[in-house]
Amino acid sequence: MDPNNKSKNNKALFRKSDKKLISGKVEWALTFFQRMRGLMFRGKTHHALIFVLDYEARLDAAIHMFFVFFSIDVVFLDSAWKIVDIKRNIKPFTPMVVPEKAAKYIVELPAGMAKNLKINDVLETRAQ
């Protein structure tokens, strides 16, 4: 799964094992500035925002909730898109959230949207 693929637009997020839809829309944060801004100063979102890091890391995959005014779920994925950690219902202005294991992809979802996901599930993006 190459997020730099030109067909990344109009994708949805699914659990691979049972094709369960997680989010009907995916937004990508590919550049430094897109990752830096994230969900800051935005209204509540109803879709997935996927951050793509340059490499798998633990501390570099940490997020903050400064200037994010709503709670979210965060799913951390390794380079094979396998879930290595899930943080649910993270409150606005939480100073730091660090995954338990190294991650290459960070998926930010509206609070509650990750309720049926578990560690070791594999996710994928594809057309709906």
N, C-alpha and C positions, 0 to 999 in steps of 0.2 A: 504494500500500500504506500504509494508515493504521494504525499500531500502536495508536492510541487507539480504533479500531473495537471495538465491544463483542464482536465475534466473534473477538478475538485468542486466546482460550483454545482449547485443543485443536488448535493449529496445529503443522505440521512445517516444516522448512527444506529447500528444494530449490534445485538449480541450475536456472535457468529454461530454458536452451537444450535440455537433454536430459531434464529432469524427474528428474534423479538426486537421490535422498534423501540429504541431508547429516546431518540430525538428526531423529529421529522425535518429539521433544518440544522445544518452545521455551518458555523463561521470559523475561519482559520486565522490564527495569529502566527504568521510566519516570520515577520521581520522583528528586529529589535524593538522598534517603536510600537508595533502592534502588540507585542508581548508586554511591553512596559505599561501600556495603557490598560490592556485587559478590559475589565468591566468598570473601571473607575469612571465616575461622573455620568453613568448611564442610568436609564430607567430600568426597571425590572425586565429581564429577558425571559423568553419562553423557548429558547433553543440552546444547543451546545456550542460552546466556544472551545476550540481545540488549539492549544499552544504546542508548537513543534520546536523542541530544543535541538541544538546541534549534536548532542551526544547524551547518553544516559548518565544521570547524576542524581544524587540525593539532595544536597544542599542547593545546587543550582535549580532544582525543581521546586524549591520552596515558593510559596505564594504569600501575599498579604491581602488584607481586605480594607486597606485604607481607602476612603472615598468610594467604597462600594456600599450602597444604601439598602441592600436586601440580602437575605441569607442564601447560600448556595451549597450544593454538593460538589465535591471535587474527586475525580477519579484519576489516579496516576497509572500510566501504562508503560511497559517496557518497550523495547524496539520491535517486538513481535506483536504488539497491541494487546498483550496479556495484562490484566489488572494486577498491580503489585500493592496497591493501597487504595482505600476509599475513606474520605473524610466527609461526614454527613452534617448538614445543617450548620455550616460555618457562619457565624454571626458577623454583621457589619463591623468594620474597624478592628477585627482580630489581627494582632500584630504579625504573626507568622504561623504558617502551617507547613510542616516538613513531612514528606512521605517517609514511611518506614524503610522502603527500599528505593534504589535508583530508578528513575523514570526518564523516558524520552518524550512522552506525550502527556499533557495535562488537559483533562476534559473538565470544564466548568459547566455545571448544569443548574437549573433552578432547583431550589431545595425540594427534596422528596423525589426527584426524578431518578435518583440512583438507588431507590429503595429495594429493587429486585436484583441488583447486581451484587456479585461477591468476588472475593479474591480468586484469582486464576481464571475467571471468565475472560474470553477473548472477544474484543470488539472489532468492528469493521465499519468502514464508510462505503456506501454504494448508492446508486440511484434507487429511489423508492419504487 
